[in-house]
Amino acid sequence: MLFLPYLSSAFVPTDTMPSFLRAVSQNHPITPIIETVRGLLTGTRSATAAGWRRRGQAGCWWSSFTFATWLYRGRTRS
């Protein structure tokens, strides 16, 4: 788990990575968060991109929560 952030774009932009690592980094779950924060701090990203990313993260959270609740209720029934 400690090594996973190193595969994202947290330390270097994905444009400077080799092609095999770029594919992994662009699909990494931390990369959109890092790019949004970096863009908001430097003023290069629009607010709509940040909003779409937040909505996507909320959707992933909600679907994971719903699935986990469904599994828990199914396993605790007698």
N, C-alpha and C positions, 0 to 999 in steps of 0.2 A: 504494500500500500504506500510506503514512503517513496517508492521509485516512480509511481504513476504521474505525479505532477511534472516530472522532468520530461515526460513524453508530450506534454502540452506545449502551448505557445507562451507559457508564463515567463520564460527566460529569453527566448529569441523568437523573432517572427517566423512563421511557417515558410515564408518565401525563401529564407536562407538555408533551409534544411535540405538534405538529400531527398530524392524522390521517394524512396521506400519509407523514410521516417516522416515525410510530409503527409503521406496518406494516413498514417496512424495518428499524427498530431491533429490533422484537420477534423477527424472523426472522434476525437477525444472529448469526453463530457465537460472537462474544465476549460477547454479552449474558447467556447463562446462566451463564457463568463469573463475570462481574462481579456478577450478582445473588446468586449463591451466596456469594461472598466477602463481599459487603456484608451479607448476612443473617447469616452466621456471626459477623461482627464486631459487629453490633448486636444479635444474639440474636433476630431476628425469623423466621428460616427454621429449619425443622426439619432434623435431621441426615439424615433419609430423603431429602429433596429433594436435598441435596448428594450423597448416595450414588447416586441415580438419574442425576444429571447426570454424575457421574464414569463411571458404567457406559455412558452414551450416548457420551461422549467416547472411552472406550476402544474401544467398538464401531466408531465412525467411524475411529479410528486403525487398528484391526485390519483392517477391510475395505479401507482405502486401502493398507495395507502388503501385504496379500494380492494385491490387484489389480496393484500396481506390480511385485511379484515375478513374477507371472504374465506381465505384459507384457515384463519384462526377459528372462526365460527364453525367451520366444517369439521375441524379436528377436535373441538371441545364438546361437541354434541355426543350424547351417549348412544 
